[in-house]
């Protein structure tokens, strides 16, 4: 384990001290691929070795959101404000030493919130039970990255720890198709002009263990995205940057100059902007509410069926009963996904949020 860490440190130093240009692109690409392979090897070794008791978190509700942040950024206070959980709060570090769950109900959806132990630098390699915490993050639906407005550089550390365990935030999987074959080496076809030359692409893939394959690319790739396309442990998740404790700074407008990208500025203590945060969470979950209506009756607007965005009538049928597709004749829809109320649609029709659905069975 220590040998792997030493090799990782050595490669990271070489990458850091080597200027990136056309002449060094090939060499740096191979180094980054080797680095990714070593990190995955280290993670697998740590998993086999065990250690720690785990947090024993059980997923409940329609979706799960995790709070990630340094100690004392106000995660516990925020959890208590958004839910009826009782997470200890205090003005000193490391108050939360376990995962504290709570349930937030919003727009008919039950959202499980998990207050995680404070993230520290080195969490991805096991410091401060960080590896256990980050393994729970992989099973969530949205990450809240919570930082103190007086130290927004914490955000860079959180992002690095997440990245180092294979979690990619606010990204889509690379548009790369790798089709293995028995012989013939690597052939590369791209619909987009690449900055990486074919030699570098083949060298990186070779370092990742891919020797014979037909590779089709539909985006302008970086070396990192190419490596991600070869890995099976990558998790792509939405994340929201939350700047808490804005009551402690004079001008929250200055935060825009310090943080690259979107964020939600709140004060969990005073309840400021929590409505905005709830709505942001809802939108990032990518869920829709579908209301079922029996023929000739009013729809049940109290208990929506929670589905993923772009779900079809067929998906609703599968959710309601395993044999319902076989019984299905047509559906009547009221809502944004149709031109007029009661329009008839088939199994492939895509639903939208708050659609009302009646399923008509075969006689």
Secondary structure, 3 states (H helix, E strand, C coil): CHHHHHHHHHHHHHHHHCCCCCCCHHHHHHHHHHHHHHHHHHHHHHHHHCCCCCCCCCCCCCEEEEEEECCCCCHHHHHHHHCCCCCCCCCCCCCCCCCEEEEEEECCEEEEEEECCCCCCCHHHCHHHHHHHHHHHHCCCEEEEEEECCCCCHHHHHHHHHHHCCEEECCCCCCEEEEECCCCCEEEEECCCCCCCHHHHHHHHHHCCCCCEEEEECCCCCHHHHHHHHCCCCEEEEEEEEEECHHHCCCHHHHHHHCCCCCEECECCCCECHHHHHHHHHHHHCEEEEEECCCCCCCCCCCCEEEECCCEHHHHHHHHCCCHHHHEEEEEEECCCCCCCCEEECCCCECCCCEEEEEEECC
